[in-house]
């Protein structure tokens, strides 16, 4: 752990950086990131969210911020607040529907600029929504940035769990603490309990199960994530419980990094 820390940079003014990752697209990672960031804010933290999916930035729309709003104002990239959370995304400075056609080195450079060149306010947490896969963004973040930990997102079916195991293996290999696993879209359609079984198999903490719920989809489409719209909703309460568990784990990592040991993966 110490060798890893010697080679990495922290972001000034930000206490904890949490990545939300999966090795597969379509598991609802951005939905988890937006609702988790708002849930962390609900438990009295100063929170930001960074849209690291540079070629497919959806966080502005999901947080209720007009895509390209800074471009229309002629401004440089800066945090824009929504639902009590500071948001940064390349989608804020690109005109709507503009494709990002960048090669790996440019994407990695863009991520570093959003982390280190943007003028963030002081934050307790920065939630980083990663693109799917073990890409340049994930590798750059894990190797060059001092992460407090990563949350693994998966859906319950075996096809998704297979890729989630690969994400776990990558972050394990790079020495990044894994805060736990969230099962998303739990339902008769996609299955129930696969995430819990995978967490047990991998020796991970199981953070919770988010059901397949129309209200979640509507919240993301309208820019009012469910935790912001109704904190008493069953799903919102689950997110807040997950946020509290992550908060406690991050404090433990900060105070007792020796308690996190590398697991032998089966």
Steps between C-alpha positions, in 0.01 A plus 500: 500500500779745583677448163172568323446821697852626423423496126160671516352847532217614717262774390549808720199571720329165440509254788375182328486394136263211428477334160189314383607229258388202301661305222172506308282772355127521561501408870382843616834626624421867431164465674678356802761779491245782490280358773797403717645851477168652608464243779847591632387864497185403690714366786666839545798482266633744242491299178599521136452269205744464210380358170803296392313339212656753266368354173148453637434772760146464640538649847382853406164377372457254789571778753262745331774721350455607139762322286736752342384775734852633560577491128202723426626745763856493364638378833778257583427174677405554863282327759126562465287431805185289483308338786771618741775323305778657288510340156776505240462341158637554154133505403473845659731662245404305188201602290224237530542186286869577429700174483833471681739320266816474708770235523609350832780748588269799442231342717748439782625857471144634506426310819805648674400850392150456643649376827792734552434812289135560583449728801312269735370633829603311812320165500460206732432270205550500127306219330661404168275335243733279294437376147446126458793266465864498608570801279761777496283706735475223760871421475602867524279557799617187684870558434537879520230620742466436872163323514335427832336203333278367226138384501423213260164522321336195347165359402404157638533287187812289446606683180538822699653330804768343283615846392469639853747235617748630242463854630563374854813318380634813331456726801638231729808472279549876513457510879184711506275429802163361393225649714243243399254389236155634410245284319295717265174426314417214735179343366338189358615622159872527577512278806527546874794426727775451243688801630484377859632159394784661302594725792516198731707308245748787458521592867343842440259694715152489350379860512143441394245421229325760283180372335390550142262789562328737259548793739879464471485519121264798504727682746804455277314603184355815658819609677361447851660179633274305730701581816456872424131470412385290795742412778229288666463268200611143576772525234621832641525354849709216359734746330535699822584180690761417234642853526527467877682166466743650246557802724592275791729286283682804364564625851634156589729502196631841596571399859587133459633437149675191630160332544463471121688201368525351154258211447575177321247483217347167407 
